[in-house]
């Protein structure tokens, strides 16, 4: 073959190879090109593409209390609702709640007129539990308007009281700002939908401001200011729950070898505000530390709520009160859980979460806690309490709980002795 022929053949070979490569890369590009973005949803489609909300919780509760007839209640709570898909950065949610007692009413549900039994505050009710619209204009800002849950920090000052069958929700406007290490929440509350059905709800003019800055895992600093004014019902007992509270909280965790260490400390000061008919100043102090090794956590905690006499004590009327000062709720009264002389609570607990699981027994949680109570102002003995609970999942959606609380008081001005037992079963879609 002459030189020209060899060059022509080489040229043709390179041309064919380049053409093949172009064809291959074009084909590969066509295969790997991302699919075009789906067209934005319209509002009817966003509603249709939403998700149902369905929960049912049954509970049997007994109370044996000195000086009053024993109480028992078998209740069923059902929630049914719908949450839409996102449309124009908006998500809507509606949820209804129904609480029904099965069998005779052998308990005092907390709604007047009082029945001659110990209190089990789960009245019958059918109501709109949540109706909210959430707008997320950017990844850093979320605004929620309507009837909604609000849980701040450990729920010591504001919470949903999820333990009771009729949870506490708020008619509110809430803004959440996610600014990296800084998180800020502001909420305005116009109504408190309490756990006593609809007859004992509060109208309010309340402002909540909470800001947290995470320095690192070992240190998170939170500051808060809560201005609570309860305007209706106009009774003095409700008005005197109005207060202005501000303070700070630090939390964190770290590791020491195989041990995980956690801590939290809170200080707050409170004074009368708005519709309150009393003049007072009172302080709050709480500290806790825990150590975890494998499935076991040991926790030691102290909490002090100052009291200066009748209606002049540190109060937390919007808190998840059941989670504090013992599950028997021995000190609860009219939205507060603080005696007039204040209360100091030193408590210790052990929590075990076994890692093993069976087909129908997993996520096991075992809790044992002991409380020792004293009056903050006088140091008088206010009794002690033992709390025990066991809970687990049967399936991913079905779980059970058994819970027991026993308060032993010294008599006199202290609350009456009481023992409470709960057995519950809950399904969540």
Legacy VTK file of the C-alpha trace (Angstrom):
# vtk DataFile Version 3.0
C-alpha trace
ASCII
DATASET POLYDATA
POINTS 429 float
0.000 0.000 0.000
1.452 3.440 -0.871
1.772 6.301 1.619
-1.317 8.188 0.390
-3.440 5.076 0.678
-2.157 4.389 4.211
-2.913 8.010 5.265
-6.375 7.793 3.728
-7.092 4.542 5.565
-5.830 5.979 8.863
-7.887 9.099 8.351
-10.978 7.042 7.642
-10.289 4.914 10.751
-9.917 7.974 12.968
-13.043 9.491 11.482
-15.017 6.350 12.163
-13.680 6.170 15.730
-14.510 9.815 16.408
-17.967 9.377 14.948
-18.525 6.317 17.100
-17.263 8.129 20.179
-19.541 11.068 19.467
-22.472 8.726 18.994
-21.634 6.908 22.252
-21.162 10.040 24.346
-24.285 11.583 22.874
-26.217 8.467 23.723
-24.733 8.337 27.238
-25.499 11.989 27.801
-29.045 11.388 26.697
-29.309 8.486 29.118
-27.828 10.343 32.122
-29.511 13.705 31.614
-31.762 14.494 34.592
-35.461 14.247 34.080
-37.183 17.583 33.748
-38.600 18.915 37.004
-42.238 17.975 37.486
-44.690 20.801 37.034
-45.637 22.551 40.284
-48.697 21.149 42.042
-51.910 23.061 41.945
-53.870 23.398 45.176
-56.403 20.585 44.544
-53.569 18.192 43.682
-51.616 19.227 46.796
-54.645 18.398 48.919
-55.185 15.097 47.115
-51.500 14.120 47.467
-51.484 14.740 51.210
-51.312 12.183 54.011
-53.952 11.014 56.487
-53.619 11.398 60.251
-55.114 8.590 62.309
-54.395 7.763 65.940
-56.322 5.779 68.519
-55.297 5.455 72.161
-57.122 3.429 74.796
-56.310 3.781 78.481
-57.461 2.299 81.764
-56.672 4.498 84.772
-57.293 3.982 88.474
-56.803 6.358 91.403
-56.851 5.493 95.088
-56.710 8.693 97.145
-57.184 9.393 100.846
-60.356 11.268 101.745
-62.238 10.698 98.492
-63.839 7.802 96.641
-61.548 5.703 94.462
-61.807 6.463 90.749
-61.445 4.449 87.579
-61.898 5.282 83.905
-61.612 3.432 80.621
-61.210 5.989 77.852
-60.570 5.925 74.112
-59.105 8.873 72.235
-59.357 9.036 68.452
-57.696 11.560 66.164
-58.517 11.875 62.490
-57.085 14.436 60.112
-55.290 15.297 56.882
-52.047 17.053 56.033
-51.632 18.391 52.509
-48.577 18.177 50.289
-46.631 21.404 49.801
-48.119 23.974 47.428
-46.522 27.393 46.874
-44.490 26.764 50.067
-47.716 26.180 52.014
-48.807 23.073 53.949
-52.246 22.794 55.515
-53.341 20.505 58.336
-56.683 19.701 59.937
-57.192 17.265 62.812
-60.237 16.336 64.891
-60.083 14.712 68.306
-62.666 12.648 70.171
-62.406 11.340 73.752
-64.999 8.840 74.996
-65.438 6.967 78.251
-66.482 3.332 78.087
-68.619 2.149 80.990
-69.747 4.109 84.033
-68.324 7.495 85.005
-66.659 6.711 88.342
-64.245 9.651 88.399
-64.047 13.446 88.571
-63.103 14.717 85.102
-62.182 18.205 86.316
-65.160 19.897 84.635
-67.823 21.309 87.029
-69.899 20.066 88.707
-67.353 17.918 90.508
-68.159 14.239 90.944
-67.517 12.573 94.352
-64.445 10.702 93.128
-60.727 11.262 92.757
-59.667 13.218 89.667
-59.034 11.643 86.265
-58.929 14.658 83.970
-60.052 13.063 80.706
-63.532 14.494 80.005
-65.622 13.406 77.027
-65.158 15.797 74.118
-65.269 16.052 70.336
-63.377 19.056 69.052
-61.117 20.544 66.429
-57.687 19.738 67.817
-55.510 21.371 65.143
-56.203 23.581 62.144
-53.051 25.225 60.863
-51.384 26.628 57.781
-47.590 26.502 57.585
-45.665 28.770 55.214
-41.963 28.174 54.493
-40.801 31.018 52.226
-37.137 30.008 52.678
-35.235 27.179 54.328
-34.553 29.482 57.255
-38.053 30.794 58.006
-41.253 28.962 58.924
-44.518 30.644 59.868
-47.490 28.737 61.294
-50.924 30.216 61.899
-53.936 28.570 63.470
-54.654 25.992 66.163
-51.372 24.187 66.778
-49.084 22.367 69.193
-46.265 24.347 70.770
-43.526 22.653 72.795
-40.610 24.804 73.946
-37.408 23.293 75.371
-38.271 20.655 78.000
-41.913 21.880 78.158
-41.402 23.280 81.668
-42.966 26.570 80.625
-44.912 25.782 77.436
-46.080 22.359 76.280
-48.880 20.248 74.814
-49.585 18.020 77.869
-49.532 14.978 75.575
-50.095 12.552 78.464
-53.757 13.514 78.896
-56.273 12.287 76.335
-57.353 15.822 75.347
-54.043 17.526 74.635
-53.374 21.232 75.040
-53.174 23.267 71.834
-52.960 26.975 71.129
-54.681 29.375 68.742
-51.532 31.171 67.716
-49.227 32.713 65.160
-45.716 31.290 65.397
-42.472 32.137 63.583
-39.414 29.867 63.601
-36.038 31.099 62.343
-33.246 28.608 61.616
-30.093 30.707 61.367
-27.444 28.035 61.531
-26.332 27.717 65.128
-28.983 30.217 66.200
-32.652 29.171 66.432
-35.336 31.701 67.317
-39.037 31.137 67.988
-41.654 33.831 68.526
-45.325 33.073 69.098
-48.424 35.087 69.896
-51.203 33.143 71.640
-54.840 34.209 71.603
-56.438 31.129 73.147
-55.357 28.134 75.206
-57.336 24.989 74.383
-56.788 23.166 77.653
-57.117 19.498 78.600
-60.592 19.973 80.134
-62.628 19.827 76.891
-63.882 23.268 75.784
-65.634 24.606 78.889
-62.455 25.597 80.724
-60.358 27.027 77.871
-58.616 30.351 78.427
-58.545 33.479 76.321
-55.145 35.066 76.501
-52.862 37.813 75.266
-49.536 36.009 75.437
-46.151 36.562 73.798
-43.453 33.872 73.748
-39.843 34.481 72.695
-37.225 31.721 72.797
-33.715 31.842 71.298
-31.033 29.126 71.373
-27.413 29.250 70.275
-25.479 25.992 69.883
-21.804 26.595 70.586
-21.002 22.871 70.191
-22.352 19.572 71.504
-21.082 20.339 75.021
-22.859 23.711 75.198
-26.203 25.093 74.026
-27.392 28.403 75.474
-31.088 29.303 75.491
-32.683 32.551 76.590
-36.419 33.128 76.863
-39.046 35.703 77.781
-42.718 34.797 78.221
-45.401 37.433 78.833
-48.647 35.612 79.721
-51.895 37.504 80.301
-55.023 35.397 80.870
-58.103 37.511 80.254
-61.044 35.071 80.239
-62.609 33.582 82.223
-62.352 36.744 84.301
-62.245 34.934 87.660
-59.382 35.945 89.923
-58.074 32.373 89.994
-57.387 32.586 86.261
-56.264 36.217 86.181
-53.711 35.554 88.913
-51.955 33.062 86.653
-50.867 35.986 84.462
-47.113 36.440 84.731
-43.967 37.705 83.067
-41.111 35.197 83.112
-37.634 35.455 81.671
-34.496 33.418 82.104
-31.775 31.267 80.581
-31.011 27.588 80.147
-27.798 25.747 79.306
-27.620 22.161 78.087
-24.963 19.918 76.663
-23.369 16.524 76.455
-19.928 15.022 76.128
-18.186 11.659 76.293
-15.811 10.280 78.902
-14.611 7.029 77.433
-17.670 4.781 77.113
-19.786 7.068 79.303
-22.030 9.772 77.860
-22.544 12.727 80.178
-25.516 15.103 79.886
-26.383 18.180 81.881
-28.988 20.945 81.970
-29.460 24.004 84.158
-32.194 26.647 84.116
-32.706 29.899 85.986
-35.757 32.117 85.615
-37.399 34.966 87.451
-41.099 35.808 87.414
-43.353 38.694 88.389
-47.010 39.662 88.149
-48.209 40.859 84.762
-51.321 41.959 82.899
-54.578 40.918 84.579
-52.911 39.586 87.733
-54.426 40.910 90.967
-51.411 40.035 93.113
-47.968 41.602 93.331
-45.008 39.259 93.621
-41.546 38.273 92.454
-40.369 34.655 92.499
-37.448 32.657 91.157
-37.010 29.261 89.544
-33.913 27.082 89.586
-33.369 23.644 88.071
-30.299 21.506 87.473
-29.802 17.940 86.364
-27.047 15.626 85.274
-27.104 12.142 83.834
-24.644 9.461 82.845
-25.312 6.804 80.212
-23.511 3.527 79.710
-24.926 1.292 77.013
-28.691 0.924 77.535
-28.729 2.389 81.062
-29.015 6.032 82.125
-28.788 7.279 85.719
-30.133 10.791 86.347
-30.049 13.144 89.329
-32.154 16.327 89.259
-33.130 19.218 91.509
-35.855 21.795 90.958
-36.892 24.733 93.134
-39.926 26.973 92.656
-40.037 29.895 95.083
-43.151 30.661 97.132
-43.918 33.814 99.140
-47.456 33.091 100.371
-50.985 32.935 98.966
-50.911 33.225 95.151
-47.382 34.627 95.344
-45.351 31.736 93.969
-43.535 30.772 90.799
-46.061 29.176 88.433
-46.012 27.583 84.968
-49.660 27.508 83.796
-48.874 26.527 80.172
-46.408 23.755 81.015
-46.705 20.015 80.549
-47.132 19.751 84.312
-47.473 15.962 84.426
-43.800 15.584 83.488
-42.625 17.417 86.621
-42.909 16.885 90.396
-44.174 13.342 90.090
-46.691 11.560 87.884
-49.323 11.465 90.630
-49.923 15.209 90.035
-50.333 15.596 93.786
-49.458 19.295 93.758
-51.517 20.372 90.771
-54.187 23.042 91.292
-55.856 25.367 88.786
-53.172 25.249 86.142
-50.317 25.566 88.614
-48.337 22.920 90.445
-46.712 25.053 93.107
-47.804 25.295 96.776
-47.974 28.789 98.269
-44.724 28.138 100.166
-43.013 26.950 96.999
-41.576 23.510 96.444
-38.166 21.862 96.218
-37.976 18.547 94.377
-34.879 16.351 94.589
-35.291 13.294 92.398
-33.246 10.427 91.024
-34.094 8.002 88.245
-32.861 5.018 86.295
-33.852 4.524 82.644
-33.111 1.291 80.783
-33.579 0.850 77.032
-32.621 -2.775 76.254
-31.056 -3.150 72.817
-32.489 -6.579 72.052
-35.747 -6.943 70.174
-38.257 -9.614 69.329
-40.779 -9.688 66.506
-43.492 -8.113 68.669
-41.462 -6.603 71.488
-38.971 -3.834 70.771
-38.093 -0.228 71.691
-38.491 -1.212 75.331
-38.284 1.626 77.862
-38.112 1.038 81.633
-38.171 3.944 84.117
-37.868 4.070 87.911
-37.855 7.454 89.708
-37.901 8.652 93.312
-38.937 12.187 94.405
-38.367 13.901 97.749
-40.403 17.096 98.272
-39.957 20.024 100.658
-41.546 23.461 100.968
-39.117 25.969 99.471
-39.809 28.774 101.968
-40.124 26.832 105.220
-38.281 23.576 104.551
-41.318 21.599 105.731
-41.569 17.994 104.591
-44.022 17.566 101.701
-43.673 13.823 101.280
-42.123 11.598 98.665
-43.175 9.724 95.551
-42.188 6.648 93.554
-42.794 6.426 89.789
-42.438 3.285 87.667
-43.186 2.694 83.991
-42.629 0.142 81.238
-43.409 0.654 77.567
-42.617 -1.040 74.254
-43.666 -1.362 70.637
-45.661 -4.355 69.384
-45.345 -3.213 65.781
-43.975 -0.054 64.202
-47.385 1.565 64.682
-48.737 -0.130 67.821
-47.329 0.268 71.324
-48.259 -0.244 74.968
-47.461 1.314 78.332
-47.928 0.393 81.989
-47.326 3.181 84.497
-47.605 3.555 88.285
-47.243 6.460 90.720
-47.438 6.444 94.521
-47.341 9.678 96.544
-46.908 9.409 100.321
-47.511 12.673 102.158
-46.864 13.643 105.797
-50.418 14.863 106.389
-51.295 18.344 107.550
-51.137 20.904 104.743
-49.483 18.473 102.326
-51.545 16.823 99.571
-53.475 13.643 100.344
-51.818 10.277 99.771
-52.637 8.756 96.392
-51.748 5.865 94.119
-52.367 5.903 90.370
-52.113 3.153 87.769
-52.339 3.377 83.986
-52.477 0.715 81.289
-52.522 1.993 77.714
-52.451 0.871 74.091
-51.806 3.279 71.206
-51.946 2.941 67.405
-50.570 5.581 65.032
-50.910 5.371 61.282
LINES 1 430
429 0 1 2 3 4 5 6 7 8 9 10 11 12 13 14 15 16 17 18 19 20 21 22 23 24 25 26 27 28 29 30 31 32 33 34 35 36 37 38 39 40 41 42 43 44 45 46 47 48 49 50 51 52 53 54 55 56 57 58 59 60 61 62 63 64 65 66 67 68 69 70 71 72 73 74 75 76 77 78 79 80 81 82 83 84 85 86 87 88 89 90 91 92 93 94 95 96 97 98 99 100 101 102 103 104 105 106 107 108 109 110 111 112 113 114 115 116 117 118 119 120 121 122 123 124 125 126 127 128 129 130 131 132 133 134 135 136 137 138 139 140 141 142 143 144 145 146 147 148 149 150 151 152 153 154 155 156 157 158 159 160 161 162 163 164 165 166 167 168 169 170 171 172 173 174 175 176 177 178 179 180 181 182 183 184 185 186 187 188 189 190 191 192 193 194 195 196 197 198 199 200 201 202 203 204 205 206 207 208 209 210 211 212 213 214 215 216 217 218 219 220 221 222 223 224 225 226 227 228 229 230 231 232 233 234 235 236 237 238 239 240 241 242 243 244 245 246 247 248 249 250 251 252 253 254 255 256 257 258 259 260 261 262 263 264 265 266 267 268 269 270 271 272 273 274 275 276 277 278 279 280 281 282 283 284 285 286 287 288 289 290 291 292 293 294 295 296 297 298 299 300 301 302 303 304 305 306 307 308 309 310 311 312 313 314 315 316 317 318 319 320 321 322 323 324 325 326 327 328 329 330 331 332 333 334 335 336 337 338 339 340 341 342 343 344 345 346 347 348 349 350 351 352 353 354 355 356 357 358 359 360 361 362 363 364 365 366 367 368 369 370 371 372 373 374 375 376 377 378 379 380 381 382 383 384 385 386 387 388 389 390 391 392 393 394 395 396 397 398 399 400 401 402 403 404 405 406 407 408 409 410 411 412 413 414 415 416 417 418 419 420 421 422 423 424 425 426 427 428
